[in-house]
Amino acid sequence: MASRLGRGFPVSSAPGALAYRTASAAPTKTVTIDSIGSGGLSNGTGGTSVSWQHYVSGNAVVVGMNYYNTSSVAVPGSVKIGTKLLNLLGNTQFYNPSVGYVTAFLYGLLNPPTGLQTLSCTMSGTNGVATNSVSYFNVGGFGLYQVTTGTTTTASQTVTAGSNSRIFNIIISGNNNPTGYSQNQLYSVAGSPAVYPNCLIGDAAGNASVTFSATVPSGGGGWASAAVPLINPWAVIADTTPATQTYYNEPSAQIPVSVPRARL
């Protein structure tokens, strides 16, 4: 009988003999970037929502946002792609005397609608928002939200993620614009203190230790660097028993499958 590599099926090595071929690693699928949106920017005086365009072909979309309110804690009402709500992956807030409450938000969605899409963020009150979206291929899920904040002139964050993944990152400050980004810069908008927020978005290949950094000029009013790993779904899970081999082979459904090894 011919072997079926990667499925954990038996092969014969001699008449009457039994041999089992260990299931090979699933095909490597590295998380890669698809496209970047046009970005949204508002100081809130033009209405209570901001929208932007994004042509999506990938299977995941991530949104990074700098959001502030000068009088109360800033909380976006919703973030959508078309009519589908994105999931909040994490948010971190700090206070700046000139701006008020400054908040970094990360949102994400697996299997978003594809083609030319409108993304939107609703706001409450007179708020400022700077935001954009990035879509990716081969994403199986979102990892742990990780964040670092500070008041120094260098914003720096070290993130851990697995191989074949990517790490999505946003760096924001209360006043002055972050510059000199250390990783793959995807989008940057220069804000105006107390009018428009700034927003720097980038990413990097996953690894055991990945550092994102940018320079925040003196008087930047604090900063936050937030990140989330975009997980590679093709992870092989070895089974210690001789009867089965378990592996992940469905990027969209992320279903672990146990395949019995039948005798010849």
C-alpha positions as CSV (number, residue, x, y, z in Angstrom):
1,M,0.0,0.0,0.0
2,A,1.3,3.4,-0.9
3,S,1.9,5.7,2.0
4,R,-0.1,8.9,2.6
5,L,2.4,11.3,4.0
6,G,1.3,13.7,6.6
7,R,-1.8,11.6,7.5
8,G,-0.3,9.1,9.8
9,F,-1.2,6.1,7.7
10,P,0.8,2.9,7.8
11,V,3.3,1.8,5.2
12,S,4.6,-1.8,4.7
13,S,8.3,-2.4,4.9
14,A,8.3,-6.2,4.2
15,P,5.7,-9.0,3.8
16,G,3.9,-9.6,7.1
17,A,5.7,-6.7,8.8
18,L,4.0,-3.6,10.3
19,A,5.5,-0.2,10.2
20,Y,4.0,3.2,11.0
21,R,5.1,6.4,9.4
22,T,5.0,9.4,11.8
23,A,2.8,12.1,10.4
24,S,4.9,14.8,8.8
25,A,4.6,18.4,9.7
26,A,1.6,20.2,8.1
27,P,2.5,22.5,5.2
28,T,4.1,25.7,6.5
29,K,1.8,28.7,6.2
30,T,3.4,31.9,7.2
31,V,1.2,34.9,8.2
32,T,1.7,37.5,5.5
33,I,0.4,41.0,4.9
34,D,-2.4,41.5,2.4
35,S,-3.2,45.3,2.2
36,I,-3.5,48.5,4.2
37,G,-6.5,50.7,4.5
38,S,-6.7,54.4,3.7
39,G,-7.0,55.4,7.3
40,G,-9.4,57.6,9.3
41,L,-8.8,60.9,11.1
42,S,-11.2,63.1,13.0
43,N,-11.2,65.6,15.8
44,G,-14.9,65.0,16.4
45,T,-16.2,68.4,15.2
46,G,-17.2,66.9,11.9
47,G,-19.6,64.4,13.4
48,T,-19.7,61.4,15.6
49,S,-18.1,58.8,13.3
50,V,-15.1,58.3,11.1
51,S,-14.8,56.0,8.2
52,W,-12.2,54.8,5.7
53,Q,-11.8,52.4,2.8
54,H,-9.9,49.1,2.6
55,Y,-9.7,46.5,-0.2
56,V,-9.5,43.2,1.6
57,S,-8.4,39.8,0.2
58,G,-6.9,38.2,3.3
59,N,-8.7,36.2,6.0
60,A,-8.1,38.6,8.9
61,V,-8.2,42.3,9.5
62,V,-6.7,44.3,12.4
63,V,-7.4,47.9,13.4
64,G,-5.1,50.1,15.5
65,M,-6.5,53.3,17.0
66,N,-5.4,56.3,19.0
67,Y,-8.5,57.7,20.6
68,Y,-8.9,60.6,23.0
69,N,-11.5,62.7,24.8
70,T,-10.6,66.0,26.5
71,S,-13.3,65.7,29.2
72,S,-14.0,62.1,29.9
73,V,-12.8,58.5,29.4
74,A,-12.8,57.8,25.6
75,V,-14.7,54.7,24.6
76,P,-15.6,54.1,20.9
77,G,-19.1,52.8,20.5
78,S,-18.2,50.3,17.8
79,V,-15.8,49.5,15.0
80,K,-17.2,47.8,11.9
81,I,-16.1,46.5,8.6
82,G,-19.2,46.8,6.4
83,T,-21.9,45.6,8.8
84,K,-19.7,43.2,10.8
85,L,-18.4,44.2,14.2
86,L,-14.7,43.8,15.0
87,N,-13.7,42.2,18.3
88,L,-11.9,44.3,20.9
89,L,-8.4,42.7,21.4
90,G,-7.2,45.1,24.0
91,N,-7.0,48.7,25.1
92,T,-4.7,50.8,27.3
93,Q,-5.2,54.4,28.6
94,F,-3.1,57.1,30.0
95,Y,-3.8,60.7,30.9
96,N,-2.2,63.8,29.3
97,P,-2.9,67.2,30.7
98,S,-3.0,68.9,27.3
99,V,-5.1,66.2,25.6
100,G,-7.0,64.4,28.3
101,Y,-7.6,60.6,28.2
102,V,-5.4,59.0,25.5
103,T,-6.3,55.4,24.6
104,A,-4.7,52.8,22.4
105,F,-7.2,50.3,21.0
106,L,-6.6,47.1,19.0
107,Y,-9.5,45.4,17.2
108,G,-9.5,42.2,15.0
109,L,-11.7,40.0,13.0
110,L,-11.2,36.6,11.3
111,N,-12.8,35.9,8.0
112,P,-13.9,39.5,7.3
113,P,-15.9,40.4,4.2
114,T,-13.6,40.8,1.2
115,G,-13.3,43.2,-1.7
116,L,-13.6,47.0,-1.2
117,Q,-14.9,47.6,2.3
118,T,-15.8,50.6,4.4
119,L,-14.6,50.5,8.0
120,S,-16.2,52.8,10.5
121,C,-15.8,53.9,14.1
122,T,-18.6,55.5,16.0
123,M,-17.8,58.0,18.7
124,S,-19.6,59.7,21.6
125,G,-19.1,63.4,22.3
126,T,-16.3,65.5,20.9
127,N,-13.5,63.0,20.5
128,G,-10.4,62.7,18.4
129,V,-9.5,59.5,16.6
130,A,-6.6,58.4,14.3
131,T,-6.9,54.9,13.0
132,N,-6.2,52.5,10.2
133,S,-6.6,48.8,9.3
134,V,-4.3,46.1,8.0
135,S,-5.4,42.8,6.5
136,Y,-3.4,39.5,6.5
137,F,-3.4,36.1,5.0
138,N,-3.1,32.7,6.8
139,V,-4.2,34.0,10.3
140,G,-5.6,31.3,12.6
141,G,-6.3,33.5,15.6
142,F,-5.1,36.4,17.7
143,G,-2.6,36.0,20.5
144,L,-2.3,37.7,23.8
145,Y,-2.6,41.5,23.9
146,Q,0.6,43.0,25.1
147,V,1.3,46.6,26.1
148,T,4.0,48.9,27.4
149,T,3.5,52.6,28.5
150,G,6.0,55.3,29.6
151,T,7.0,58.9,29.6
152,T,10.5,58.7,28.3
153,T,11.7,60.0,24.9
154,T,11.9,56.4,23.5
155,A,8.8,54.3,23.3
156,S,10.0,50.6,23.4
157,Q,8.1,47.3,23.8
158,T,9.4,43.7,23.6
159,V,6.9,41.1,22.4
160,T,7.0,37.3,22.2
161,A,5.3,35.4,19.4
162,G,5.7,32.1,17.6
163,S,7.5,31.4,14.3
164,N,5.5,31.9,11.1
165,S,3.3,34.4,12.9
166,R,3.4,38.2,12.6
167,I,3.0,40.8,15.3
168,F,0.8,43.8,14.8
169,N,1.9,47.0,16.7
170,I,0.7,50.5,17.3
171,I,2.6,53.3,19.0
172,I,0.8,56.5,20.1
173,S,1.7,59.5,22.2
174,G,-0.2,62.2,23.9
175,N,1.3,65.1,22.0
176,N,4.3,64.8,19.7
177,N,4.5,62.3,16.9
178,P,6.5,59.1,17.3
179,T,9.2,58.8,14.6
180,G,12.2,56.6,13.7
181,Y,10.2,53.3,13.9
182,S,12.4,50.2,14.4
183,Q,10.2,47.7,12.5
184,N,8.1,47.5,9.4
185,Q,6.2,50.8,9.3
186,L,2.8,50.4,7.6
187,Y,1.1,53.7,8.4
188,S,1.7,56.9,10.2
189,V,-0.3,60.1,10.6
190,A,1.0,63.2,12.3
191,G,-1.4,64.6,14.9
192,S,-1.8,68.0,16.3
193,P,-1.9,68.3,20.1
194,A,-5.4,68.8,21.5
195,V,-6.8,68.6,17.9
196,Y,-5.9,65.4,16.1
197,P,-4.3,62.3,17.6
198,N,-1.2,60.7,16.1
199,C,-1.0,57.1,15.0
200,L,2.0,54.9,14.0
201,I,1.2,51.3,12.9
202,G,3.6,48.6,12.0
203,D,4.4,44.9,12.2
204,A,7.2,42.4,12.4
205,A,7.8,38.7,11.9
206,G,7.1,36.6,15.1
207,N,9.9,35.5,17.2
208,A,10.8,34.7,20.8
209,S,11.8,38.3,21.4
210,V,10.8,41.2,19.1
211,T,11.3,44.8,20.0
212,F,9.3,47.7,18.7
213,S,10.6,51.2,19.3
214,A,10.2,54.8,18.2
215,T,11.4,58.2,19.3
216,V,8.9,60.4,21.1
217,P,10.2,64.0,21.3
218,S,10.5,65.7,24.6
219,G,7.2,66.8,25.9
220,G,5.4,64.0,24.1
221,G,3.0,63.7,27.0
222,G,3.4,60.0,27.5
223,W,3.1,57.1,25.1
224,A,1.8,53.6,24.7
225,S,3.0,50.7,22.5
226,A,0.4,47.9,22.1
227,A,0.8,44.7,20.1
228,V,-1.0,41.4,19.4
229,P,0.5,38.3,17.6
230,L,-1.3,37.0,14.6
231,I,-1.1,33.3,15.0
232,N,0.0,30.8,12.3
233,P,-2.7,28.1,12.3
234,W,-0.6,25.3,10.9
235,A,0.7,23.9,14.2
236,V,1.5,20.2,14.5
237,I,0.5,18.6,17.8
238,A,2.4,15.3,18.3
239,D,0.5,12.5,19.9
240,T,2.5,10.2,22.1
241,T,0.3,7.1,21.5
242,P,1.0,4.8,18.5
243,A,-2.6,4.8,17.5
244,T,-3.2,8.4,16.5
245,Q,-1.5,11.5,15.3
246,T,-3.2,14.9,16.0
247,Y,-2.5,18.0,13.9
248,Y,-4.2,21.2,12.8
249,N,-5.0,21.4,9.1
250,E,-7.9,23.7,8.8
251,P,-6.8,27.4,8.9
252,S,-10.3,28.7,8.8
253,A,-12.0,26.4,11.4
254,Q,-8.9,25.7,13.5
255,I,-10.1,22.1,14.2
256,P,-7.7,19.6,15.8
257,V,-8.1,16.3,13.9
258,S,-7.1,12.8,15.2
259,V,-6.4,10.3,12.4
260,P,-6.4,6.6,13.4
261,R,-3.5,4.5,12.0
262,A,-5.1,1.3,10.7
263,R,-3.2,-1.9,10.5
264,L,-2.3,-3.4,7.1
